[in-house]
Amino acid sequence: MNRTLLFIIALLGLVLFNSCKDEEPKEKDIPVKMIPKLKNLTGISPEDAKQTIISWGYTHLVSEDYGQNITMHSFESKPPSSSYLLYEKNNVIYLCEYNENTNKTNALERFEQFSGQSIEYMKDKTYTYEGYCKDNDYQTTTYLTHQAFKDYYLANKTELQSCSETWEGIEEKITTQYKVNYESYKTYISYTDKLHAPIGEFKK
């Protein structure tokens, strides 16, 4: 009787242990694929793009006239830790930017995730590349390959004031950026639909 009882207890313990293991996530942090989200907000009307972002829980803050028939629409999360910017020309969104305001460690980590997503997205496409890093001495270095940028970035990232990478194809452009402003740390990623962008492209 005692041996049977011990066997049942052991069996229950094994089942409960495996059940707990099944509940653990397979990956600790799976970053959202931002490029498809941003891309889907371009090439459509401002109203459609606005409704999509609002459905994600963001608040529309303002729509501003930037001249040259360009309008910028801004949206903010609650609490205000992230935002979206939409740029419109001829009633079509041609550029969408997402940014996060967080601490230094998270901002650098997110920048690396966004750069990784950009590399993955562009790997089978034809594009030109440009990267830059600005350190605490405000000296800017530019790079024409991601590997050259990465080597400097990994050795100096905790001292950088800002850095950026851009992948530009015939029809689209992706830019990622990390920026320090006093005690504020921001990471950006933007997608530009060049087919709908103004000639010469609007520079922020």
VOBA-1610 file (N, C-alpha, C; in pm, whole numbers, padded with zeros to 5 digits, always signed):
BEGIN
Met+00083-00121+00000Met+00000+00000+00000Met+00086+00125+00000Asn+00189+00127+00087Asn+00276+00244+00095Asn+00353+00266-00035Arg+00397+00154-00094Arg+00472+00166-00219Arg+00382+00220-00331Thr+00257+00177-00333Thr+00162+00226-00434Thr+00135+00375-00415Leu+00118+00417-00289Leu+00093+00556-00259Leu+00211+00644-00300Leu+00333+00597-00270Leu+00453+00672-00307Leu+00465+00685-00458Phe+00428+00579-00531Phe+00434+00581-00677Phe+00336+00684-00733Ile+00215+00690-00677Ile+00114+00785-00722Ile+00160+00929-00697Ile+00218+00953-00577Ile+00267+01087-00544Ile+00378+01130-00639Ala+00469+01035-00668Ala+00580+01065-00759Ala+00528+01096-00900Leu+00427+01019-00942Leu+00370+01039-01075Leu+00302+01176-01086Leu+00228+01213-00981Leu+00162+01344-00979Leu+00265+01457-00984Gly+00375+01440-00910Gly+00480+01541-00910Gly+00541+01560-01047Leu+00561+01449-01119Leu+00617+01455-01253Leu+00524+01527-01350Val+00394+01496-01340Val+00295+01560-01427Val+00289+01711-01402Leu+00288+01750-01272Leu+00283+01892-01237Leu+00407+01965-01284Phe+00524+01901-01273Phe+00650+01962-01315Phe+00649+01989-01466Asn+00605+01888-01543Asn+00601+01904-01688Asn+00498+02007-01730Ser+00388+02015-01653Ser+00286+02115-01682Ser+00340+02256-01665Cys+00418+02279-01558Cys+00479+02410-01534Cys+00578+02445-01645Lys+00653+02342-01691Lys+00750+02367-01797Lys+00682+02410-01925Asp+00564+02349-01954Asp+00492+02383-02075Asp+00443+02527-02075Glu+00421+02584-01957Glu+00370+02721-01947Glu+00478+02826-01970Glu+00606+02786-01965Glu+00714+02882-01983Glu+00722+02924-02130Pro+00739+03053-02157Pro+00750+03097-02297Pro+00875+03040-02362Lys+00865+03009-02490Lys+00980+02953-02562Lys+01087+03058-02584Glu+01046+03183-02606Glu+01141+03292-02624Glu+01104+03404-02527Lys+01204+03456-02460Lys+01181+03554-02354Lys+01128+03686-02409Asp+01188+03736-02516Asp+01147+03865-02571Asp+01146+03857-02723Ile+01028+03853-02782Ile+01016+03847-02927Ile+00976+03985-02976Pro+01070+04062-03031Pro+01036+04198-03075Pro+00937+04197-03190Val+00846+04293-03187Val+00748+04307-03294Val+00820+04340-03425Lys+00777+04278-03533Lys+00834+04309-03664Lys+00781+04445-03708Met+00861+04548-03688Met+00814+04685-03709Met+00804+04724-03856Ile+00891+04672-03941Ile+00892+04717-04079Ile+00760+04687-04151Pro+00705+04565-04141Pro+00574+04542-04204Pro+00465+04633-04147Lys+00469+04661-04016Lys+00369+04750-03956Lys+00378+04890-04016Leu+00500+04941-04027Leu+00518+05075-04083Leu+00484+05079-04232Lys+00527+04976-04303Lys+00501+04969-04448Lys+00352+04970-04476Asn+00275+04897-04395Asn+00130+04889-04416Asn+00059+05021-04389Leu+00128+05114-04323Leu+00069+05246-04297Leu+00102+05346-04406Thr+00183+05307-04504Thr+00216+05395-04616Thr+00139+05353-04741Gly+00126+05447-04834Gly+00054+05419-04957Gly-00097+05418-04940Ile-00146+05462-04823Ile-00290+05465-04795Ile-00330+05606-04752Ser-00459+05628-04735Ser-00507+05761-04698Ser-00473+05791-04552Pro-00460+05918-04516Pro-00433+05956-04377Pro-00541+05904-04282Glu-00668+05907-04324Glu-00776+05862-04235Glu-00765+05714-04204Asp-00733+05633-04305Asp-00717+05489-04282Asp-00600+05462-04189Ala-00488+05533-04211Ala-00370+05515-04126Ala-00398+05559-03983Lys-00469+05672-03968Lys-00503+05722-03834Lys-00587+05621-03757Gln-00690+05567-03823Gln-00779+05472-03756Gln-00703+05347-03711Thr-00607+05304-03792Thr-00527+05186-03755Thr-00445+05213-03630Ile-00375+05327-03626Ile-00291+05358-03511Ile-00375+05381-03386Ile-00488+05447-03399Ile-00578+05468-03285Ile-00629+05334-03232Ser-00654+05237-03321Ser-00700+05105-03277Ser-00595+05031-03195Trp-00469+05075-03205Trp-00361+05016-03125Trp-00351+05081-02987Gly-00438+05176-02957Gly-00438+05241-02826Gly-00364+05373-02821Tyr-00329+05428-02936Tyr-00258+05556-02942Tyr-00357+05672-02956Thr-00316+05788-02908Thr-00397+05909-02918Thr-00342+06001-03027His-00430+06051-03113His-00387+06147-03215His-00364+06282-03148Leu-00242+06332-03156Leu-00207+06458-03089Leu-00235+06580-03177Val-00177+06579-03298Val-00186+06699-03381Val-00155+06663-03526Ser-00209+06743-03617Ser-00172+06737-03758Ser-00117+06874-03795Glu+00007+06878-03842Glu+00075+07005-03868Glu+00110+07020-04015Asp+00095+07142-04066Asp+00134+07176-04202Asp+00284+07204-04205Tyr+00357+07125-04286Tyr+00502+07142-04296Tyr+00543+07215-04424Gly+00446+07269-04497Gly+00481+07334-04622Gly+00495+07235-04734Gln+00501+07282-04858Gln+00513+07198-04977Gln+00401+07094-04983Asn+00284+07130-04927Asn+00168+07039-04924Asn+00195+06911-04847Ile+00284+06920-04748Ile+00314+06805-04662Ile+00252+06828-04525Thr+00188+06724-04473Thr+00127+06730-04341Thr+00183+06618-04254Met+00217+06651-04130Met+00267+06553-04035Met+00160+06528-03929His+00129+06401-03906His+00031+06360-03805His+00105+06285-03694Ser+00086+06325-03568Ser+00157+06260-03457Ser+00059+06189-03364Phe+00105+06077-03308Phe+00026+05993-03219Phe+00113+05952-03101Glu+00054+05941-02982Glu+00130+05910-02862Glu+00061+05800-02782Ser+00142+05716-02718Ser+00089+05608-02635Ser+00048+05663-02498Lys-00024+05581-02422Lys-00059+05613-02284Lys-00007+05501-02195Pro+00086+05531-02100Pro+00157+05658-02080Pro+00249+05689-02200Pro+00297+05814-02208Pro+00371+05857-02328Pro+00513+05801-02337Ser+00526+05674-02378Ser+00657+05612-02390Ser+00695+05585-02535Ser+00598+05590-02625Ser+00626+05568-02767Ser+00531+05651-02851Ser+00567+05672-02977Ser+00484+05753-03065Ser+00502+05712-03210Tyr+00405+05750-03291Tyr+00410+05733-03436Tyr+00399+05870-03501Leu+00471+05887-03612Leu+00459+06006-03695Leu+00427+05961-03837Leu+00325+06023-03896Leu+00288+05996-04034Leu+00312+06121-04117Tyr+00371+06105-04235Tyr+00393+06218-04325Tyr+00311+06196-04451Glu+00230+06297-04484Glu+00132+06288-04592Glu+00161+06388-04702Lys+00145+06343-04826Lys+00153+06431-04943Lys+00047+06385-05043Asn-00033+06479-05093Asn-00138+06448-05189Asn-00236+06342-05136Asn-00268+06353-05006Asn-00366+06266-04941Asn-00320+06120-04935Val-00188+06098-04937Val-00132+05963-04925Val-00018+05968-04824Ile-00012+05871-04733Ile+00100+05861-04639Ile+00220+05801-04711Tyr+00333+05873-04707Tyr+00452+05823-04775Tyr+00564+05787-04677Leu+00554+05832-04553Leu+00658+05800-04453Leu+00593+05777-04319Cys+00636+05671-04252Cys+00586+05642-04118Cys+00705+05616-04026Glu+00704+05683-03911Glu+00813+05667-03813Glu+00757+05622-03679Tyr+00828+05530-03617Tyr+00795+05486-03481Tyr+00914+05518-03392Asn+00890+05571-03271Asn+01001+05594-03179Asn+00961+05559-03036Glu+01061+05523-02958Glu+01044+05490-02817Glu+01133+05579-02733Asn+01081+05623-02619Asn+01156+05702-02523Asn+01173+05617-02399Thr+01296+05576-02369Thr+01317+05479-02261Thr+01453+05503-02197Asn+01503+05404-02125Asn+01635+05418-02065Asn+01744+05378-02165Lys+01868+05402-02129Lys+01980+05382-02221Lys+01993+05237-02267Thr+01985+05145-02172Thr+02002+05003-02205Thr+01894+04956-02301Asn+01769+04989-02271Asn+01658+04947-02357Asn+01665+05013-02494Ala+01705+05141-02495Ala+01713+05212-02623Ala+01817+05149-02715Leu+01934+05116-02660Leu+02038+05051-02740Leu+01995+04912-02786Glu+01930+04839-02698Glu+01882+04705-02733Glu+01779+04712-02845Arg+01686+04808-02835Arg+01584+04822-02938Arg+01645+04866-03071Phe+01744+04956-03066Phe+01814+04997-03187Phe+01875+04876-03257Glu+01937+04789-03181Glu+01999+04668-03237Glu+01893+04576-03298Gln+01777+04564-03230Gln+01669+04483-03284Gln+01617+04541-03416Phe+01598+04672-03420Phe+01549+04736-03542Phe+01649+04722-03656Ser+01778+04734-03626Ser+01880+04716-03729Ser+01879+04572-03780Gly+01864+04477-03689Gly+01857+04336-03729Gly+01737+04309-03818Gln+01624+04369-03784Gln+01504+04352-03867Gln+01523+04413-04005Ser+01594+04526-04011Ser+01620+04591-04139Ser+01709+04505-04228Ile+01813+04448-04168Ile+01903+04361-04243Ile+01827+04240-04297Glu+01743+04181-04214Glu+01664+04065-04257Glu+01569+04103-04371Tyr+01504+04219-04358Tyr+01408+04262-04459Tyr+01475+04290-04593Met+01595+04346-04589Met+01663+04388-04713Met+01758+04284-04771Lys+01771+04169-04709Lys+01879+04077-04747Lys+01872+04029-04892Asp+01752+04018-04950Asp+01741+03972-05088Asp+01708+04086-05184Lys+01727+04210-05138Lys+01695+04326-05219Lys+01822+04402-05258Thr+01812+04484-05359Thr+01923+04570-05400Thr+01907+04704-05330Tyr+02013+04749-05262Tyr+02003+04873-05185Tyr+02142+04934-05166Thr+02141+05060-05127Thr+02263+05126-05082Thr+02255+05142-04930Tyr+02369+05146-04866Tyr+02375+05152-04720Tyr+02457+05272-04675Glu+02414+05334-04568Glu+02494+05439-04504Glu+02469+05435-04354Gly+02575+05441-04277Gly+02564+05447-04131Gly+02653+05557-04077Tyr+02618+05606-03959Tyr+02706+05704-03894Tyr+02699+05687-03743Cys+02805+05729-03676Cys+02811+05732-03531Cys+02867+05867-03487Lys+02807+05925-03384Lys+02857+06049-03326Lys+02887+06021-03179Asp+03012+06042-03138Asp+03050+06010-03001Asp+03037+06132-02910Asn+03079+06117-02785Asn+03066+06225-02686Asn+03150+06348-02718Asp+03251+06331-02804Asp+03330+06445-02848Asp+03268+06511-02970Tyr+03147+06466-03008Tyr+03072+06519-03121Tyr+03147+06501-03253Gln+03228+06396-03257Gln+03295+06362-03382Gln+03213+06255-03453Thr+03178+06282-03579Thr+03094+06191-03655Thr+03177+06109-03752Thr+03155+05979-03751Thr+03220+05890-03847Thr+03112+05824-03930Thr+03134+05810-04061Thr+03037+05751-04151Thr+03088+05618-04206Tyr+02995+05532-04247Tyr+03029+05397-04290Tyr+02944+05361-04412Leu+03002+05286-04503Leu+02931+05243-04624Leu+02895+05096-04620Thr+02933+05025-04512Thr+02892+04886-04492Thr+02845+04868-04348His+02750+04777-04331His+02700+04752-04196His+02809+04694-04107Gln+02896+04610-04162Gln+03000+04548-04080Gln+03095+04652-04023Ala+03134+04751-04105Ala+03222+04857-04056Ala+03152+04938-03947Phe+03024+04968-03969Phe+02945+05038-03866Phe+02939+04954-03739Lys+02909+04827-03752Lys+02891+04738-03636Lys+03018+04730-03552Asp+03133+04720-03618Asp+03260+04710-03545Asp+03280+04831-03454Tyr+03255+04950-03507Tyr+03273+05072-03426Tyr+03164+05081-03320Tyr+03041+05052-03360Tyr+02928+05063-03269Tyr+02946+04974-03146Leu+02983+04848-03166Leu+02997+04755-03053Leu+03108+04796-02958Ala+03212+04859-03012Ala+03324+04901-02927Ala+03296+05031-02853Asn+03197+05109-02900Asn+03179+05244-02844Asn+03035+05279-02808Lys+02942+05184-02813Lys+02801+05219-02806Lys+02760+05289-02676Thr+02825+05259-02566Thr+02786+05323-02440Thr+02827+05470-02434Glu+02914+05513-02526Glu+02961+05651-02527Glu+02901+05734-02641Leu+02814+05675-02720Leu+02761+05744-02837Leu+02654+05845-02801Gln+02657+05959-02870Gln+02549+06056-02860Gln+02436+06022-02957Ser+02472+05967-03070Ser+02372+05924-03167Ser+02436+05831-03267Cys+02352+05753-03334Cys+02397+05669-03444Cys+02276+05636-03530Ser+02304+05604-03656Ser+02194+05580-03749Ser+02241+05487-03860Glu+02146+05411-03913Glu+02172+05327-04030Glu+02057+05346-04129Thr+02090+05350-04258Thr+01989+05366-04362Thr+02012+05265-04473Trp+01906+05196-04509Trp+01904+05105-04623Trp+01808+05163-04726Glu+01857+05195-04846Glu+01772+05259-04946Glu+01770+05181-05076Gly+01649+05138-05114Gly+01629+05070-05241Gly+01565+05163-05341Ile+01521+05107-05453Ile+01461+05189-05559Ile+01325+05243-05515Glu+01247+05162-05442Glu+01111+05201-05408Glu+01089+05228-05261Glu+01188+05202-05177Glu+01166+05215-05033Glu+01295+05248-04960Lys+01280+05303-04842Lys+01396+05336-04759Lys+01362+05309-04612Ile+01458+05250-04540Ile+01441+05222-04398Ile+01555+05289-04322Thr+01521+05357-04214Thr+01622+05424-04131Thr+01599+05387-03986Thr+01705+05350-03916Thr+01701+05328-03772Thr+01794+05428-03706Gln+01759+05471-03584Gln+01841+05573-03517Gln+01832+05558-03365Tyr+01944+05583-03301Tyr+01953+05594-03154Tyr+02003+05733-03124Lys+01943+05800-03025Lys+01980+05939-02998Lys+01969+05971-02849Val+02071+06040-02798Val+02072+06086-02659Val+02046+06236-02657Asn+01951+06277-02573Asn+01922+06419-02556Asn+01916+06446-02406Tyr+02028+06492-02350Tyr+02043+06507-02205Tyr+02020+06371-02139Glu+01915+06356-02058Glu+01890+06229-01991Glu+01782+06147-02063Ser+01748+06187-02184Ser+01646+06117-02261Ser+01714+06029-02367Tyr+01665+05907-02380Tyr+01721+05812-02477Tyr+01610+05767-02570Lys+01631+05788-02700Lys+01528+05755-02797Lys+01581+05663-02906Thr+01493+05574-02951Thr+01522+05488-03064Thr+01413+05508-03168Tyr+01454+05518-03293Tyr+01360+05543-03402Tyr+01375+05436-03510Ile+01266+05411-03580Ile+01272+05337-03705Ile+01168+05397-03798Ser+01205+05420-03923Ser+01110+05478-04018Ser+01112+05401-04149Tyr+00997+05403-04215Tyr+00983+05340-04347Tyr+00931+05446-04443Thr+00997+05462-04557Thr+00955+05557-04660Thr+00915+05483-04787Asp+00795+05510-04834Asp+00747+05462-04963Asp+00789+05566-05067Lys+00897+05539-05139Lys+00953+05637-05230Lys+00865+05663-05352Leu+00773+05570-05382Leu+00683+05591-05494Leu+00583+05703-05468His+00557+05730-05338His+00462+05835-05302His+00530+05956-05236Ala+00661+05948-05217Ala+00732+06058-05152Ala+00747+06175-05248Pro+00754+06297-05195Pro+00775+06414-05283Pro+00912+06409-05349Ile+00923+06474-05461Ile+01051+06478-05533Ile+01157+06539-05444Gly+01273+06474-05432Gly+01378+06523-05344Gly+01360+06477-05202Glu+01246+06421-05171Glu+01206+06371-05041Glu+01215+06474-04930Phe+01112+06481-04854Phe+01105+06574-04741Phe+01207+06538-04635Lys+01287+06635-04592Lys+01387+06613-04488Lys+01339+06669-04357Lys+01334+06585-04253Lys+01290+06633-04121Lys+01404+06708-04055
//
